[in-house]
Amino acid sequence: MKVLKIACLIILGTGKLFSQENTEKNDNNRLDFTANIQNNHLWRGLIITDKPVVMGNLSYALDSEKKWKAGIWGASSLTDDKDGTHYKEINYYIQYSDGRLYIGLWDLFNSRNINTAVASEDIFNYSQTRTAHIIDLRTNYTFGPSFPLNIEADIMLYGGANAGEVVLEPDGSYKKNKYSTYIQASYPVIAGQKVNLDAFIGAGFALNDRYFLYGNGKNSFDIVNVGVKASKTVKITEHYSLPVAMMAMWNPSNKYARIQLAATVF
């Protein structure tokens, strides 16, 4: 009945269960989850899907200060893409964050459009040559209040047969991983206002190969993600506010651009 009551409150938009007072009272609760809705899913300059997406993140704090967390992140598009495939993803992670430094190890599994000739659809398959999983090391650091530049560096450590991350010998045996790497710099151009604005630029390359995941397959280093992101909080009721964002993204390497609208429902 409690779950049903919460669901009804969300639908009715009262938001009372998610008020600031309740958040403060339950701050010692280590278990948490959030939900987002977006008109598409863009990731490191890539268009994962152009269809509307619902995302959820379930996390558990491993320490009382909530610096260490383990969790499950998942997403699904609401309709099929034009090629008839349906975007679905489930990821597992463990991460550390102290507010300025972030380090996370993520296990990514996107089940959309897996090419079974090169990768396995089996979510439990972690073999070097066939796994569709990608083990992704994520790091970022914000320099500080006086110069809040954020630098991000992410490396694919293992897997990714479906994404072309695995290079095989002519006989089909494992040769190497490319270790595709994404680096990004972002800066809050406008902060502390009704509408805040961040600008970012991201590039890709591979540590162990000429070609990498995020580019057009022609260059060993390329700018793949340039844009701005505006965000604000919309007050819905006295006790419920809705964080919303609009992002404009350009990929100079692949020569496309997108607008993304997103809202954090709770």
PAZAPA-4460 file (N, C-alpha, C; in steps of 0.05 Angstrom, whole numbers, plus 32768, in hexadecimal, padded with zeros to 4 digits):
% residues 266
    n_x    n_y    n_z   ca_x   ca_y   ca_z    c_x    c_y    c_z   seq   type   mol
   8010   7FE8   8000   8000   8000   8000   8011   8019   8000     1      M     A
   8028   8018   800E   803A   802F   8010   8045   8036   7FF4     2      K     A
   804D   8021   7FE5   8057   8026   7FCA   8042   8032   7FB8     3      V     A
   8029   8027   7FBB   8013   8032   7FAB   800E   804F   7FB2     4      L     A
   800F   8056   7FCB   800A   8071   7FD3   801F   8084   7FC7     5      K     A
   8038   807C   7FC8   804E   808C   7FBC   8049   8090   7F9F     6      I     A
   8042   807A   7F91   803D   807C   7F74   8026   8090   7F6E     7      A     A
   8011   808F   7F7E   7FFA   80A1   7F79   8003   80BE   7F7E     8      C     A
   8013   80C3   7F92   801C   80DE   7F97   802D   80E9   7F81     9      L     A
   803D   80D8   7F75   804E   80E1   7F5E   803C   80E8   7F47    10      I     A
   8028   80D7   7F41   8016   80DC   7F2A   8006   80F5   7F2E    11      I     A
   7FFD   80FA   7F46   7FED   8112   7F4C   7FFE   812B   7F4D    12      L     A
   8019   8128   7F4F   802B   813F   7F4E   802C   814E   7F68    13      G     A
   8023   8142   7F7E   8024   8150   7F97   8041   8153   7FA1    14      T     A
   8051   813E   7F9D   806D   8140   7FA4   8073   8143   7FC1    15      G     A
   805F   8140   7FD3   8063   8145   7FEF   8077   8132   7FFC    16      K     A
   8078   811A   7FF2   808A   8107   7FFD   80A7   810D   7FF7    17      L     A
   80AB   811F   7FE3   80C6   8125   7FDB   80CE   8142   7FE3    18      F     A
   80C1   814C   7FF7   80C7   8167   8001   80E2   8168   800E    19      S     A
   80EC   8181   8011   8106   8185   801D   8106   817B   8039    20      Q     A
   80F0   817F   8048   80EF   8176   8064   80F3   8158   8066    21      E     A
   80E5   8149   8055   80E7   812C   8055   8103   8123   804D    22      N     A
   810F   8131   803A   812A   812A   8032   813D   812D   8049    23      T     A
   813B   8142   8058   814D   8147   806F   8148   8133   8085    24      E     A
   812F   812B   808A   8129   8118   809F   8136   80FC   8098    25      K     A
   8136   80F5   807E   813F   80DB   8076   815B   80DC   806B    26      N     A
   816B   80F0   8072   8186   80F3   8067   8198   80DC   806F    27      D     A
   8192   80CE   8085   81A2   80B8   808E   819C   809E   807F    28      N     A
   8187   809F   806F   8180   8087   805F   8194   8084   8048    29      N     A
   81A2   806E   8048   81B7   806A   8034   81AC   8061   8018    30      R     A
   8194   8057   8018   8188   804E   7FFF   8178   8065   7FF2    31      L     A
   817D   8068   7FD8   816F   807E   7FCA   816B   8076   7FAC    32      D     A
   8158   8083   7F9F   8155   8080   7F82   8149   8099   7F76    33      F     A
   814F   809D   7F5D   8146   80B5   7F4E   813B   80AC   7F33    34      T     A
   812C   80BD   7F27   8120   80B7   7F0C   8121   80D0   7EFB    35      A     A
   8129   80CC   7EE1   812A   80E1   7ECE   811A   80DA   7EB5    36      N     A
   8110   80EE   7EA8   8104   80EB   7E8D   8112   80FE   7E7A    37      I     A
   8117   80F5   7E62   8125   8105   7E4E   8119   80FF   7E32    38      Q     A
   811C   8112   7E20   8112   810E   7E05   8125   80FD   7DF4    39      N     A
   813E   80F9   7DFD   8151   80E8   7DEF   8167   80E0   7E03    40      N     A
   817A   80D0   7DFB   8190   80C9   7E0C   81AA   80CE   7DFD    41      H     A
   81B9   80E2   7E06   81D3   80EA   7DFA   81E9   80E3   7E0E    42      L     A
   81FF   80D8   7E04   8214   80D0   7E16   822F   80D3   7E09    43      W     A
   823F   80E6   7E14   825B   80EB   7E0A   825B   80F1   7DEC    44      R     A
   8247   8100   7DE4   8246   8108   7DC7   8238   80F3   7DB6    45      G     A
   8230   80DC   7DC1   8222   80C8   7DB2   8204   80CA   7DB6    46      L     A
   81F5   80C3   7DA1   81D8   80C2   7DA3   81D1   80A5   7DA9    47      I     A
   81CB   809F   7DC2   81C4   8084   7DCA   81A8   807D   7DBF    48      I     A
   8195   808F   7DC2   817B   808C   7DB6   816E   80A8   7DB3    49      T     A
   815F   80AB   7D9E   8150   80C5   7D99   8134   80C4   7DA5    50      D     A
   812D   80AD   7DB1   8112   80AA   7DBC   8111   80B3   7DD9    51      K     A
   80F9   80BA   7DE3   80F7   80C2   7E00   8100   80AB   7E12    52      P     A
   810C   80B2   7E28   8119   809E   7E39   8111   80A3   7E56    53      V     A
   810C   808D   7E65   8109   808F   7E82   8122   8082   7E8E    54      V     A
   812D   808F   7EA3   8146   8086   7EB0   8142   8084   7ECE    55      M     A
   814E   8070   7ED9   814C   806C   7EF6   8168   8066   7F02    56      G     A
   816D   806F   7F1A   8186   806B   7F27   8181   8063   7F44    57      N     A
   8188   804A   7F4B   8186   8040   7F67   81A1   803E   7F73    58      L     A
   81A6   804B   7F8A   81C0   804B   7F96   81BF   8045   7FB4    59      S     A
   81D5   803B   7FBE   81D8   8036   7FDB   81F2   8040   7FE4    60      Y     A
   81F2   8052   7FF8   820A   805D   8004   8218   8048   8016    61      A     A
   8232   8044   8010   8241   8030   801F   824D   803B   8038    62      L     A
   824C   8055   803C   8257   8061   8055   8244   8077   805E    63      D     A
   8247   807F   8077   8234   8092   8083   8236   80AE   8076    64      S     A
   824D   80B5   806B   8250   80CF   805E   8246   80CF   8041    65      E     A
   823F   80B7   8037   8234   80B3   801C   8248   80BB   8006    66      K     A
   8261   80B7   800B   8275   80BC   7FF7   8278   80A3   7FE5    67      K     A
   8275   808C   7FF0   8276   8073   7FE1   825A   8069   7FDB    68      W     A
   8254   8062   7FC2   823A   8058   7FBB   823C   8042   7FA7    69      K     A
   8229   802F   7FA9   8226   801A   7F94   820A   801C   7F8A    70      A     A
   8206   8016   7F70   81EB   801A   7F66   81E6   800C   7F4B    71      G     A
   81CD   800F   7F42   81C4   8006   7F29   81B7   801D   7F1A    72      I     A
   81C0   8022   7F02   81B4   8036   7EF1   81A8   8029   7ED8    73      W     A
   818F   8031   7ED2   8182   8024   7EBB   8172   8038   7EAB    74      G     A
   816D   8032   7E92   815D   8043   7E81   814F   8033   7E6B    75      A     A
   8139   803E   7E61   812B   8031   7E4B   811C   8047   7E3B    76      S     A
   811D   8044   7E21   810E   8057   7E10   80F0   804F   7E11    77      S     A
   80DF   8062   7E0B   80C3   805E   7E0D   80B7   8052   7DF3    78      L     A
   80C6   8054   7DDD   80BD   8049   7DC4   80D5   803E   7DB5    79      T     A
   80D0   802E   7DA0   80E5   8023   7D90   80F2   8039   7D7F    80      D     A
   810C   8035   7D79   811A   8047   7D67   8110   8040   7D4A    81      D     A
   8117   8051   7D37   810E   804D   7D1C   8119   8034   7D0F    82      K     A
   812F   8029   7D1A   8139   8010   7D0F   812C   7FF7   7D1C    83      D     A
   8118   7FFC   7D2D   8109   7FE6   7D39   8114   7FDC   7D53    84      G     A
   812B   7FE6   7D5B   8137   7FDD   7D74   812D   7FEF   7D8B    85      T     A
   8131   7FE5   7DA4   8127   7FF3   7DBB   813E   7FF6   7DCF    86      H     A
   8143   800F   7DD7   8159   8015   7DE9   8152   800C   7E05    87      Y     A
   8163   7FFB   7E11   8161   7FF2   7E2D   817D   7FEF   7E38    88      K     A
   8182   7FFA   7E50   819D   7FF9   7E5B   819B   7FF4   7E79    89      E     A
   81AE   7FE4   7E83   81B0   7FE0   7EA0   81CE   7FE0   7EA7    90      I     A
   81D5   7FF1   7EBA   81F1   7FF4   7EC2   81F4   7FF0   7EE0    91      N     A
   820C   7FE7   7EE9   8212   7FE4   7F05   822B   7FF5   7F0B    92      Y     A
   822C   8000   7F22   8243   8012   7F28   824A   8012   7F45    93      Y     A
   8263   801A   7F4A   826C   8021   7F65   827C   803B   7F61    94      I     A
   8278   804E   7F73   8284   8068   7F6F   828C   8076   7F89    95      Q     A
   829E   8089   7F87   82A7   809A   7F9D   82A5   80B7   7F95    96      Y     A
   829A   80C7   7FA6   8298   80E4   7FA1   8299   80F4   7FBB    97      S     A
   82AA   8108   7FBB   82AC   811A   7FD2   82A2   8136   7FCC    98      D     A
   8294   8139   7FB6   8289   8153   7FAD   829A   8160   7F97    99      G     A
   82B4   815B   7F97   82C6   8166   7F83   82D2   8150   7F72   100      R     A
   82D9   813A   7F7F   82E5   8124   7F71   82D1   810D   7F6E   101      L     A
   82CF   8102   7F56   82BE   80EB   7F51   82CD   80D5   7F43   102      Y     A
   82CB   80BC   7F4D   82D7   80A5   7F40   82C1   808F   7F40   103      I     A
   82BB   8084   7F29   82A7   806F   7F28   82AF   8059   7F15   104      G     A
   82A8   8040   7F1C   82AC   802A   7F0A   8291   801F   7F02   105      L     A
   828B   8020   7EE8   8270   801A   7EDE   8271   8001   7ECC   106      W     A
   825D   7FF1   7ECE   8259   7FDA   7EBC   8241   7FE1   7EAB   107      D     A
   8245   7FE5   7E91   8230   7FEF   7E7F   8226   7FD8   7E6E   108      L     A
   820B   7FD6   7E6B   8200   7FC1   7E59   81E8   7FCD   7E4B   109      F     A
   81EC   7FD4   7E32   81D7   7FDF   7E20   81CE   7FC8   7E0E   110      N     A
   81B5   7FBF   7E11   81AC   7FA7   7E03   81A0   7FAE   7DE7   111      S     A
   81A0   7FC7   7DE0   8195   7FCF   7DC6   81A7   7FC7   7DAF   112      R     A
   819C   7FBA   7D9B   81AA   7FB6   7D82   81C5   7FA7   7D85   113      N     A
   81C6   7F93   7D96   81DF   7F84   7D99   81E2   7F72   7D80   114      I     A
   81FA   7F74   7D74   8201   7F64   7D5D   820A   7F49   7D67   115      N     A
   81FA   7F35   7D65   8200   7F1A   7D71   8217   7F0C   7D62   116      T     A
   821F   7F17   7D4B   8236   7F0B   7D3D   8250   7F12   7D4B   117      A     A
   8250   7F28   7D5A   8269   7F30   7D68   8266   7F31   7D86   118      V     A
   824E   7F32   7D91   8249   7F35   7DAE   8232   7F24   7DB7   119      A     A
   8232   7F1E   7DD1   821D   7F0D   7DDC   8207   7F1F   7DE8   120      S     A
   81EE   7F16   7DE5   81D7   7F24   7DF2   81D4   7F1B   7E0F   121      E     A
   81E3   7F07   7E18   81E2   7EFD   7E33   81ED   7F12   7E46   122      D     A
   81DD   7F1C   7E58   81E6   7F31   7E6B   81FB   7F26   7E7E   123      I     A
   81FD   7F0C   7E82   8210   7F00   7E94   822A   7EF8   7E86   124      F     A
   822D   7EFE   7E6C   8245   7EF7   7E5D   8259   7F0D   7E5F   125      N     A
   8270   7F07   7E6B   8286   7F1A   7E6E   829F   7F11   7E60   126      Y     A
   829D   7EFF   7E4C   82B5   7EF5   7E3E   82C3   7F0C   7E2F   127      S     A
   82DD   7F0A   7E2D   82ED   7F1F   7E20   82E4   7F25   7E03   128      Q     A
   82DD   7F10   7DF5   82D7   7F13   7DD8   82BA   7F19   7DD2   129      T     A
   82A7   7F12   7DE5   828B   7F13   7DDE   827A   7F25   7DEF   130      R     A
   8284   7F2F   7E05   8272   7F3E   7E17   826A   7F59   7E0C   131      T     A
   8250   7F5F   7E0F   8246   7F79   7E08   8248   7F8D   7E1F   132      A     A
   8250   7F84   7E36   8255   7F95   7E4D   826E   7FA7   7E47   133      H     A
   826E   7FBF   7E53   8285   7FD0   7E53   828C   7FD8   7E6F   134      I     A
   82A4   7FD3   7E78   82AD   7FDD   7E93   82B9   7FF8   7E8E   135      I     A
   82AD   800C   7E9B   82B3   8028   7E95   82BD   8036   7EAF   136      D     A
   82D6   8040   7EAE   82E0   8050   7EC4   82DA   806D   7EC0   137      L     A
   82CD   8079   7ED3   82C4   8095   7ED0   82D1   80A6   7EE6   138      R     A
   82DC   80BD   7EDE   82E8   80CF   7EF2   82E1   80EC   7EEA   139      T     A
   82DE   80FD   7EFE   82DD   8119   7EF9   82E5   8129   7F12   140      N     A
   82EE   8141   7F0D   82F8   8152   7F23   82F0   816F   7F1E   141      Y     A
   82E5   817C   7F33   82DE   8198   7F31   82F2   81A8   7F42   142      T     A
   82FE   81BC   7F36   8314   81CA   7F43   830D   81DA   7F5B   143      F     A
   82F6   81E6   7F5C   82EF   81F5   7F75   82DC   820C   7F6F   144      G     A
   82D3   8219   7F85   82BF   822F   7F82   82CA   8247   7F72   145      P     A
   82E4   824D   7F75   82EE   8264   7F66   82F3   825F   7F49   146      S     A
   82F7   8245   7F42   82FA   823D   7F26   82EE   8222   7F22   147      F     A
   82D3   8221   7F20   82C5   8207   7F20   82C6   81F8   7F06   148      P     A
   82DD   81F6   7EFA   82E0   81E6   7EE1   82DF   81C9   7EE9   149      L     A
   82D0   81B9   7EDA   82CE   819C   7EDE   82DC   818E   7EC7   150      N     A
   82EE   817B   7ECE   82FC   816B   7EBB   82F3   814E   7EBE   151      I     A
   82EB   8142   7EA9   82E2   8126   7EA9   82F3   8115   7E97   152      E     A
   82FA   80FD   7EA0   8309   80EA   7E90   82FD   80CE   7E95   153      A     A
   82F5   80C1   7E7F   82E8   80A6   7E81   82F6   8093   7E6E   154      D     A
   82FB   807B   7E78   830A   8067   7E68   82FA   804C   7E68   155      I     A
   82F6   8041   7E51   82EA   8026   7E4E   8300   8011   7E53   156      M     A
   82FE   8003   7E69   8313   7FF1   7E71   8310   7FD5   7E66   157      L     A
   82F8   7FCC   7E61   82F4   7FB0   7E59   82DA   7FAD   7E4A   158      Y     A
   82D8   7F99   7E38   82BF   7F93   7E2B   82B9   7FA5   7E14   159      G     A
   82A0   7FA4   7E0C   8296   7FB5   7DF6   8299   7FA8   7DDB   160      G     A
   8295   7F8E   7DD9   8297   7F80   7DBF   8283   7F8C   7DAB   161      A     A
   826B   7F92   7DB4   8256   7F9D   7DA3   825C   7FBA   7D9A   162      N     A
   826B   7FC8   7DAB   8272   7FE4   7DA4   828C   7FE6   7D95   163      A     A
   8298   7FD0   7D8E   82B1   7FD1   7D7F   82C9   7FD7   7D90   164      G     A
   82C7   7FD4   7DAA   82DD   7FDA   7DBC   82F1   7FC3   7DBD   165      E     A
   82E9   7FAB   7DB6   82FA   7F94   7DB7   8306   7F8F   7D9B   166      V     A
   8320   7F8B   7D99   832E   7F85   7D80   8336   7F68   7D81   167      V     A
   832F   7F58   7D6C   8334   7F3C   7D6C   834A   7F35   7D58   168      L     A
   8357   7F1F   7D5D   836A   7F14   7D49   835A   7F08   7D32   169      E     A
   8368   7F03   7D1B   835A   7EF7   7D04   834B   7EDD   7D0A   170      P     A
   8356   7ECE   7D1D   8349   7EB4   7D24   8332   7EB8   7D38   171      D     A
   832C   7ED0   7D40   8316   7ED6   7D52   831E   7ED7   7D6F   172      G     A
   8337   7ED3   7D76   8340   7ED4   7D91   8344   7EF1   7D9A   173      S     A
   8345   7EF6   7DB4   8347   7F11   7DBE   8363   7F1D   7DB8   174      Y     A
   8364   7F36   7DAF   837D   7F43   7DAA   8381   7F5A   7DBE   175      K     A
   836E   7F6D   7DC0   8371   7F83   7DD1   8356   7F92   7DD5   176      K     A
   8355   7FA3   7DE9   8340   7FB7   7DEB   834B   7FD2   7DE3   177      N     A
   833A   7FE3   7DD8   8343   7FFD   7DCE   8347   8011   7DE5   178      K     A
   8339   800E   7DFB   8339   8021   7E11   8330   803D   7E08   179      Y     A
   8319   803E   7DFB   830E   8058   7DF2   830B   806A   7E0A   180      S     A
   8314   8083   7E07   8315   8096   7E1D   8306   80B0   7E15   181      T     A
   82F7   80BA   7E28   82E8   80D3   7E24   82F2   80E7   7E39   182      Y     A
   82F9   80FF   7E30   8300   8115   7E42   82EF   812D   7E3D   183      I     A
   82E7   813B   7E52   82D5   8151   7E50   82DC   8167   7E64   184      Q     A
   82DA   8180   7E5B   82DC   8197   7E6D   82C1   81A5   7E6D   185      A     A
   82B7   81AC   7E85   829E   81BB   7E86   82A1   81D1   7E9A   186      S     A
   8292   81E7   7E96   8295   81FE   7EA7   827A   820C   7EAB   187      Y     A
   8272   8213   7EC4   8259   8221   7EC8   825B   823E   7EC0   188      P     A
   8251   8245   7EA9   8252   8260   7E9F   8240   8272   7EAF   189      V     A
   8229   8268   7EB7   8216   8277   7EC8   820F   8264   7EDF   190      I     A
   8212   826D   7EF7   820C   825C   7F0F   81FE   826D   7F24   191      A     A
   81EE   8260   7F34   81E0   826D   7F4A   81CA   827F   7F42   192      G     A
   81C0   827C   7F29   81AA   828C   7F1F   8191   827B   7F1B   193      Q     A
   817B   8288   7F13   8163   8279   7F0E   8167   8263   7EF8   194      K     A
   8176   826B   7EE3   817F   8258   7ECF   819D   8257   7ECE   195      V     A
   81A8   8240   7ED1   81C5   823C   7ED1   81CE   8231   7EB6   196      N     A
   81E6   8236   7EAE   81F0   822E   7E94   820C   8223   7E96   197      L     A
   8210   820A   7E8C   822A   81FE   7E8B   8232   81FA   7E6D   198      D     A
   824C   81FE   7E68   8256   81F9   7E4D   826A   81E2   7E4F   199      A     A
   826C   81D1   7E3A   827E   81BA   7E3B   8289   81B4   7E20   200      F     A
   82A0   81A7   7E20   82AD   819D   7E08   82BA   8182   7E0E   201      I     A
   82B5   816E   7DFD   82C0   8153   7E02   82CE   8148   7DEA   202      G     A
   82E2   8137   7DEE   82F2   812B   7DD9   82F6   810E   7DDE   203      A     A
   82FC   80FE   7DC9   8300   80E2   7DCC   8319   80D9   7DBF   204      G     A
   8324   80C3   7DC9   833B   80B6   7DBD   833E   809A   7DC9   205      F     A
   834F   8089   7DBF   8354   806F   7DCA   8370   806C   7DD4   206      A     A
   8374   805F   7DEB   838F   805B   7DF6   839E   8045   7DE8   207      L     A
   8390   8033   7DDA   839C   801B   7DD0   8395   8015   7DB2   208      N     A
   838D   802A   7DA4   8385   8026   7D88   8383   8041   7D7B   209      D     A
   8382   8041   7D61   837E   805A   7D52   8361   8064   7D54   210      R     A
   834F   8051   7D54   8332   8058   7D53   8325   8054   7D6E   211      Y     A
   8311   8065   7D73   8303   8064   7D8D   82E5   8065   7D89   212      F     A
   82D6   8061   7D9F   82B9   805D   7D9D   82AB   8077   7D94   213      L     A
   82B3   808E   7D9E   82A2   80A6   7D9C   82A5   80B5   7D82   214      Y     A
   82BA   80AF   7D72   82BF   80BE   7D5A   82B2   80B3   7D41   215      G     A
   82BB   80BD   7D2A   82B0   80B5   7D10   82C0   809F   7D03   216      N     A
   82D4   8094   7D11   82E5   807E   7D06   82FA   8087   7CF4   217      G     A
   8300   80A1   7CF2   8314   80AB   7CE0   832C   80B7   7CEE   218      K     A
   8328   80C1   7D07   833D   80CF   7D15   8344   80C1   7D2F   219      N     A
   835D   80C5   7D38   8366   80B9   7D51   835E   80CA   7D69   220      S     A
   8358   80E3   7D64   834F   80F6   7D79   833B   8109   7D6D   221      F     A
   8325   810E   7D7B   8311   811F   7D6F   82FF   812C   7D84   222      D     A
   82F6   8144   7D7E   82E2   8151   7D8F   82C6   8145   7D88   223      I     A
   82B9   813A   7D9D   82A0   812B   7D98   8288   8136   7DA7   224      V     A
   828C   8149   7DB8   8275   8152   7DC8   8279   816F   7DD1   225      N     A
   826A   8181   7DC6   826B   819E   7DCC   824F   81A8   7DD2   226      V     A
   824C   81B8   7DE7   8231   81C1   7DEC   822D   81D2   7E05   227      G     A
   8214   81D8   7E0A   820D   81E7   7E22   81F5   81DA   7E2F   228      V     A
   81F3   81DD   7E49   81DC   81D1   7E58   81D1   81E6   7E6B   229      K     A
   81B8   81EC   7E68   81AA   81FF   7E7A   8198   81EF   7E8D   230      A     A
   8197   81F8   7EA6   8187   81E9   7EBA   817A   81FD   7ECD   231      S     A
   8163   81F5   7ED7   8154   8205   7EEA   8142   81F2   7EF9   232      K     A
   8136   81FD   7F0F   8123   81EE   7F1F   8108   81FB   7F1D   233      T     A
   80F4   81EB   7F14   80D9   81F5   7F11   80C8   81EE   7F29   234      V     A
   80BC   8201   7F37   80AC   81FC   7F4E   8090   81F2   7F45   235      K     A
   8089   81DA   7F4D   806F   81CF   7F45   805A   81D4   7F5B   236      I     A
   8061   81CD   7F73   804F   81D3   7F8A   8061   81DE   7FA1   237      T     A
   8055   81E3   7FB7   8064   81EE   7FCE   807A   81DB   7FD7   238      E     A
   8075   81C1   7FD4   8088   81AD   7FDE   8097   819E   7FC8   239      H     A
   8092   81A4   7FAF   809E   8195   7F9A   80A8   81A6   7F84   240      Y     A
   80C2   81A3   7F7D   80CE   81B2   7F67   80DB   819E   7F54   241      S     A
   80DB   81A6   7F3B   80E4   8194   7F25   80FD   819F   7F18   242      L     A
   8114   8192   7F1C   812D   819A   7F0E   812B   8193   7EF0   243      P     A
   812F   81A6   7EDF   812D   81A2   7EC2   8147   81AC   7EB5   244      V     A
   814D   81A2   7E9D   8165   81AA   7E8F   8160   81A9   7E71   245      A     A
   816E   81BA   7E63   816F   81B9   7E45   818C   81BA   7E3C   246      M     A
   8193   81A7   7E2B   81AE   81A5   7E21   81AF   81A6   7E03   247      M     A
   81C1   81B6   7DF8   81C7   81B6   7DDC   81E2   81AA   7DD7   248      A     A
   81E3   8195   7DC6   81FC   8187   7DC2   8203   8185   7DA4   249      M     A
   821D   8189   7D9E   8227   8185   7D83   823E   8171   7D84   250      W     A
   823F   815F   7D70   8255   814D   7D6D   8263   8154   7D53   251      N     A
   8279   8163   7D54   8287   816B   7D3C   8293   8153   7D2C   252      P     A
   829A   813D   7D3A   82A5   8126   7D2D   8291   8118   7D1B   253      S     A
   8279   8113   7D27   8264   8105   7D19   8250   8117   7D0B   254      N     A
   8254   8131   7D0F   8245   8146   7D00   8226   8144   7D05   255      K     A
   821F   8143   7D1E   8202   8145   7D25   81FF   8155   7D3E   256      Y     A
   81E6   815C   7D44   81E0   816C   7D5C   81C5   8164   7D67   257      A     A
   81C1   8168   7D80   81A7   8161   7D8D   81A1   8175   7DA4   258      R     A
   8187   8177   7DA9   817D   8185   7DC1   8171   8170   7DD4   259      I     A
   8178   8173   7DED   816D   8161   7E01   815E   8170   7E16   260      Q     A
   8145   8167   7E1D   8136   8171   7E33   8133   815B   7E48   261      L     A
   8139   8162   7E61   8139   814E   7E76   812D   8159   7E90   262      A     A
   8122   8147   7E9F   8116   814E   7EB9   811C   8138   7ECD   263      A     A
   8124   8140   7EE6   8127   812D   7EFC   810D   812C   7F0B   264      T     A
   80FE   8117   7F08   80E3   8115   7F13   80E5   8114   7F32   265      V     A
   80F8   8104   7F3C   80FD   8102   7F59   8118   80F7   7F5D   266      F     A
***
